[in-house]
Amino acid sequence: MIGAAVRAVTAAFGRTLDAGERWLFDGKKATYGLAVMRILFGVMILGSLIASFADRHYIWGAGSRWLTPWLTVDQYGAPFTWVFTEDDPPAVFTLKYLALAALAVALMLGWRTRFVTPVLLIALASLMRLNPLADHAGDNLVRIMLLFMCFADTARRWSLDARRRRRPEHRPLVPAPPWLGTLVHNVALIAVAAQVFIVYMTSGLSKVQGDMWQEGVGLYYPLQIAQYAPWPGLNEIVYANGWFVTVGSYVTVFVQVLFPLLLLRRGTRVVALLLIFSMHVGIAVTMALPWFSLAMIAADAVFIRDVTYQAVARWLRRARREPSAEQADVAR
């Protein structure tokens, strides 16, 4: 009896190991989701740079040097001190700032992504270190994800790099065995997913420890903070509805804590992703945190299957090709 149990456990372990090996080496996973994450990260970085352009010198430039003592609290080392420095003249700082924006555009378009991604990571971290008080959770997530994206093939879909690779004369700059690129890509994808799980579970578990979230009023107080309310009237409509506040508070906690488990089955995965997406849209609208919400939505994109992206792309192409009924009548 004991021998049969040992054999059953050994066989189950062997099947799990084989499935994991096939998953790691049998093609690159979530190529469309990583492409969406790359595009949205480019949009998020570019949008935040444009929104802060008028105040760039006061946030990170010469006007923010009163923050110098803060820089020694969490001092960055090389290479994150190579691009932006505390001694940059305003004109030089502006040129570097514009170059950083150009790198964000290149990432969004998927142009020379293998080179652009690490350079963008170093330049962005170099800028953000000049004012730790101006960072938010979205900035931290983007920097962590950019590190993982250096090892993933984020330009395999919907990019200028993908179009260049389809040319007959294309040759890789550094030839490598296909299995190695697949392994590195999939391991980077696992790191991206693990980071998202850590963010949600840490946030959910910290909420569980507070009395406000246990009593179902966790959404009530943040929505009344004036500096985070772009439309106070809209926020008042939301937090004045006791039913919405209670249900929203509990659903937020449960979805964040159980997010990894909800992804295991298709039905619960769809519900979890829709709820998470709605939560981030709500944060963007009611708390004036659009860049943080966009960064989280971009990271969540890797959990949508490639077949879903392919189906949506086919539907969009078909809708673009097929004329509307009014156009058909005019043509006839």
Steps between C-alpha positions, in 0.01 A plus 500: 500500500781737588684401183193578289465842664868575437466396136190717458674801650810439290291467183310821578826683567643371172194613305518843659869526420439398137216751464720776641783409266268503199360837607848651527635371170194454276484850350495851642194570712285815535665673205194716436454585867863607531463709185199675653697556821788648298268737313311614810821551697626721219175696507514530879862621510449744211173631645647560845802678348277724290273577796803602710688684224408851616614423857792273416762731653304529826438126527835355392719784372686791654195616695485174697848514653353561844431125487871414497499361859225258395722355227733353763216305666471252214805576291508355150828376362635450149365477233199696631712810556634516145217682321341766724718666764446763765735741318327500160442855366137569407565477125688171531232362731229590245688326219537187709132522594401515132731206423323301772166583340638381164602169661144460629368550146750242370383251762137563411570443130724201565805644324833337591337376818793288617713815518233754594357311802814490719599854400151624586514319835832665592391845383160484673646380829768768472231767470273364771782476756532880495167536680388197704198697625359531147494125438188288534430127495455505124853636450644226720307232313615630161865497603474143631313380192744670263775290658306181424412627152869521417497118484156448337419525130253786537536604135391168349155646424373840390839668466742641247747231606252228404457656157878516456540137603257390228732629228685224314838672544466534879774337708513506882776715644601231753401151378382275783332159526119539469441304819711744699300802387176316576619404849616851590177651365275267699701541820471878464124456453485301826684785674249753364206290621660445840553874545133568423397232751725656765350845441140384524543257788706746703242771442210268583657355814590847629136603452377194692696615806315831514167548676360719222528226238377233741190710565444564129568875499851495353395689187316771692794696640743507203225637277465804731864610475478833319842486331408168338155609381501653150118501500378534859137474391562161340685375807214611721253299291719193549576522873146611586371162379548267796424187301761582236764586761446176693490268200789680331716480813449127549533415130826697478653309790387156383608551139845624601567225754363219281624635166752218428241232578231667290727476195509120510163453326373685195168609652648644818792647304265705283311624806821585686649693208177693441477592869867602517463706182189673641683568826790672324267703277319612815831598663601697191169689485415559866851536646685674213761223467484418128866405456499260793181337371639475147817333629297240690269435204807455279644241739165317518497469119736200513224290659277526192561205269656546157197341334283776647722772356504320166121477499466871577752587228310289246173666599653847459644413159167357388311803629741731316464310172122451508307815400212612713141461380481870410824481301374187322178678399699793364727264308200319348 
